[in-house]
Amino acid sequence: MAPAVSVIVTVYNTAPYLERCLDSLLAQSLEDLEIIVIDDASTDGSRDIAERYAEMDTRIHCIPLSENSPGGTGIPSNIGIRQARGRYVGFTDGDDWVEPELFETLYRAAEESEADFSLCDFYTAPEGGEPIAAYDRHHWSGLALSAPVALDEESRRALLLLSPVPWRKLYRRDFLLSQQLFFPEGEFFFEDTPFHFFTVLAARRVILIDKPLYYHRLFRTGQSMEGGGTKFLAFIAHFGFMADFITSRGLWDQHGIDFIIMMLNNAYWVWDRLDCKERKVFFLDCNRLLHAHPSEKKRRKRFLRRDQRIAFYIVYKNMIKVFSIYITLRKKGVDVYKKIMG
């Protein structure tokens, strides 16, 4: 008999943390679940730990990959989605841990509301420090909480502002499969950004649970957030995936503005993580994408804040030096519109 929930645990060299992760999953109040551990060719004994736990509890299945997959967790996550048997699919990073009621809370909420996915709040847990509030908490204001939301343009736009992480969400498996929603695969990281974009635009109904039930470890050696700026150039590919998604589904007129907002928001975040050469590559590709996918001026004026309209204009006109000034002013809290346009 198929379980209610399949939990996909992506693992690569997380041996010091994996037991705590798996113990927290085995302690779930929702016992009707399977735990699929995808070991991405770890070299630190993570596979041995996962296989030992699989011998202890038949709900755990270990799938060891013979070679480390390129990029981040996209390929292992997709393997997990295809192997899952549960009515719902959730994700956990192999170095994180969860509250005992996480999956029962998300499962009950999704079932009762007939949502395509449910999501909860989370804590960030800096290595060696105490857990703190999630970094996207300020975006929860104005969202409907603990009640099902039938998504429209406005609510989708608000959801897209949340962190794209998949591990505090629970997705209906037939929603993912029927809509062909998978993580992009390739030699890049941050695959959760386009996956978040795909699922939010494809979903019809969601429910948000205003409880922090997941603990996400930060600043661990080997995390995808570490490394040079070349990792962050992945966003160029992801912008392309997002543009292709809404274009292929005939959604550009409705959601092209959401693509622009996602591009600009990620550009702000990525910019200081790139060196001069990488910035030029990144900026030129953003410019190319905006020209390849025209947007209506009326919709930009209606849905973009005026500082976003300035950023759009700067990128569209290929003014990279002005964009650097724009980023600097924005971080200082300067009214960019008055400073640049005044």
N, C-alpha and C positions, 0 to 999 in steps of 0.2 A: 504494500500500500504506500502510495506517495506521501511524503511528509508535508506538513503545512508550510515549512520554511526551509530553504537551502541557504546556508551561510557559506560564502566563498571567502577563504582566508588566503591572501596572497603573501608568499613568504620568499624572501631572499636575504640570507645571512642575518636572521633575527634571533639566533639561538638564545642570547641572554634574556630575551623577553617573551619567547614563544610559549613557554609553559604558563605564564600568567595569562596570556591571551586565550589559550585553549581552556584553561581552568575556568575563566570567566564565561566562556561559551557553554561548557558542560554544566555550569551552575545556573543556566537560564531557567526561569519559571515555566517557559514554554518548552516542554520536553519533546514535542513532536517536530523535531528538526533533524536535518543532516548537516554535517560540517565537512566541507570539501576543501582540503588544504592543497593548494597548488604550490609545490616547491620549485622555484625557478633556478634549479641547479645550484643550490647553496653549497658553500665550501666550508661552513663552520659547524656542521653537525645539526643544522635545523631539520634536515630530512629525517635523521635518526630520531629526533624528538617527536616529529609528526607521526612517524611509523609506530613508535612506542605507544603513543596515545591512541592510535587506531587499533592497536591490539587490546587496549584497555576498554574501549567503548566502540561498539559497532556502528554508532552514528557518525563516526569520523572516518573519512576516506582520504587517503593521501595519494596525490597524483604527482610523482616526481618527473620533472622535465630533464631530459638527457643533456641539454645544452641551455645556457642562460639565454633567454629570449632578448632580442634587441629592444632598446627603449626601456620604458617603465613597466607598469603593471597591466598594460592593455591586452597583450596576448594571454597571460595567465588568467585575467579576469574573463575574457571571452571563452576560454576553455571551460572555466567554471560555469558560466551561463549555459553553455551547451550540454554540460554534464549534469546540471541540476535537475532534480525531479520534483522539487517543491512547488506548491502553488505560488509562493512568493520567493524572491531572491534578495538576499542581503549581502553586504560586504564587510570585511574586517581586515585591517592591516595586521600583519603578523607581529608587530611590536606594540599594538594598542590593546586596550582592554575595555570591557563594557559592564554596565550595571546588570544585575540579574533579571530585571524586568524589561530590558531593552526590546527584545524581539516579540515578546508577548504584547507589549504596549503597541508597537508598530503594527503587528499582525491584527490585533483586535480592531484598532482604529481603521485600518485599510479595509477589513472585511465589513465592518458595520457601515462604512461610508461609501463602499464600492469604489474606492479610489484606485487610480493607476499606480500611485506610490504614496507612501507616508514618509514623514521625516521628523526628526527630533532635534533638539539643541544638543550641544556637546561642550566638553571642556578641552582646553589645550593643556598638555602636561609637559612643560619644559624639562629636559633631562636634568635630574638633580634638584628640581624645584617643585613647588606645590601647584596643583591644577588651578587654572584661571579661566575666566569666562571666554567663550568663543570669540574669535576676532571678527565675526560677521554679525554679532549680536545687535548692533545698531540698525541693521536692516530689517529686524523683525517688527519694528514699530509700523503699525498700519496694516500688517498682515492679519488675516483672520486666523485665530488660533483655536485648536481643538474642535474645529467644526469643518466639515467638508467644503471645499472651494471648487465650484464649477469654473474652470479657467476661461478668462477672456483676455483680450490684449493687455489690459492694465495689470491684472493679477499675474500674468505670465512675465511681464516686464519686472514686476517686483520680485518674483521668484528667481529670476536670472541674476539678480544682484546678490543673492546668497552665495556662500562658498560652494563651489561646484563639487565638493567631495562626495563620493557615492556611499561612504561607509556609515553615514547616519541616516540612510534612507532604506526603505524596503519597497521593492518593485514587484508588481504582479508579473509573473513570468510570461504569461501569454501576451501581455502588453508588449514586453520587450521583443518576443519572438514574432508576433504578428506584424509589428511595426519595423522589424529588422533593425533594432537598436543595439548596436555593439560599440565597444571602444575602438577608436582608430588604432591601427597597428603599423608600427614602423620604428625607425631608429630615433625616437624622440620620447620626451617625458611629458607630464602634465596632461595625459589623455583624458582626465576627468573633466576638463573644461569643455571640449566639444560634446562629450557624453551628456553632461548636464544640459547643454544647449539643446541637444536632440530630444532628450526625454521631457524637458519642460514644454517644448513646442508641440510634441506629439501627444502629451497627456490631456485628458479631458477633465479629470477630477483628481485633486490631491487633498491631503489633510496634514496639518502641521501640529506637532505635539510640543507644547511649551515646557519641556523638561529636558535637562541635560543628562543624557543616559549613556554617552560614549566619551571615552578618554583618548585623545589623540596625542601621541608622543611627538615632541618637537626637539630639534637640534641634536638628533642622534646621528652619529657618524655613519655615513653611507646613504642617508636619505636623499631622495631626488631633489630636495631643495638645495643640497650642497652642490658644489662644482662651479665651473666657469660659466660665462655668459652664453657659450654655445648651446647649453641645455635650454636656455630661455628663447633661443631662436626657433624652438619647436612651435612657438605660438604662431609663426608664419604659416606652417603647415596646418595648424588647427583652425586658423582663420579661413583657410581655403576649404577645409572640410565643412565648416559651418555654412559658408556661402554656397557650396555645392548642395548641401542638405536642403536648404530652403528653396534653392533654384530648382532642383530636381523634383521637388514636391509641389511646385507652383505656389510657394508661400512668400515670394519676395515682396510683392506689393504689401502684404500684411505684416511681415516680420523682418523686412530688410532693415528697418530702423533698429530692431533689437540686435541685429548683427553689428551695426555701426556702434551701438552703445557698448556691446561686449568687446569689440575691437579697441575702442578708445580706453575703456576701463583697464584692459589688460596691458595696453601700451603704457599707461601711466605707471603700472606696477613693474613692468619689465625694464623700463628705460634705464634706470640707475644700475641695473645688473648687467648691462652691456658695455663693452668698450667702444671706442670711436668707430672702428671698422664694422663691428656688429650692429651698431646703431644705424649706420648707413644702409646696410643690407636690410635690416628690419623695416626701416622707414620707407625705402623704395618699394618693398613688397606690399606694405600697407597702402601706399599710393596706388600701386598697380591694381590691387583688389577693389579699391573704391572706384577707380575708373572702369573696371570690368563689370561692376555691378552698380549702375546708376541708381540714385534714390531721388524721390521727389522733394523739392525744396519746401513745399508746403508741409509735408510730414516731418521734415527735419525741424522746421520752425515750431511745429506743434509739440513734438515729443522730446527734442533735445533741449537741455538747459543752454543758456546763452554761452557759457564757457565751453560746453561741448560743441556748440556750433562753431566757435572759434577754432577749436582743435580740429574739427572736421575740415574746415577751410584750409588750415595750415597744412594738414596732411595731403589734402586733395591738390593743393597748389605746389606741393613738393618743397616746402620751405623748412628744411631740417634744422637750420640754425635757430629759426624763430620757434620751432617746437621745443628745443632745449631751453630756451628762455621761458617759454610757456610753462614747462614742467617745473622749473625753478620757482617761478612766481606762484604757481599753484601750491607748491609745498610750503611756501612761506605764508600762505593764507591771504595773498594779495588778490584783490578783485581783478581778475585777469582781463575782463571785458574793458574796464575803465583804463587799465594800464596800457593795453595793446591798442585798443580802438579809440581811446580818449586823446 
